Amino acid sequence: MNNMLFIGFPAMALSFTLGCSSLTVVKELHDQRFTSTEQPVAHLSARVGGIYLFYYLPLVTGDSEQADGIRFFRHEPDVERVVHMVTRKSQELGATHLTDLYSWSDSVWGSFSLIFWYRWTSVSANASMLPQAPAPHTIH
C-alpha cells in the first residue's frame, strides 16, 4: 500500500499538471501592423498538450474548448481542434482576418516511465480587421 501511495500519488499529480491548454491574447502591439491595409486586433497563441500511454492512447490532455481545462481519454492536441480554438477567439475579438497562421505538433517520450509520452500542438496567428469607413456626412 505504501508503494502505491509513493508512486501513484505523484504520478497522478504529474498527469494533472501536464494535461494542459492555454490561450494567450496579446493586444498591446505598439502601433505595429500585420498587413498594410488591416487594423491589428491581437496576436493569438494557443497550446494544448497531454499525457499518452504508448503514444496513441490519451490519458489526460488539455481542453481545446476551454483554456486551462483538462479532458480525460480524448485526443485534444489535434491541429484542427487547436486551430478552432484560435479562430473562435479571433471571432470573439471582432477580427475578420487571420494572417500568419502557423501550427506545429511534437511529442516527447517519458524515458523515466518507458510507456508515457507527452504530446502537444501549438497554433499562433495574427488577428486583424478591415478599417471601418468613416460615416458619410449628410447635408441638410
Disulfide bonds with the S-S distance in Angstrom:
none
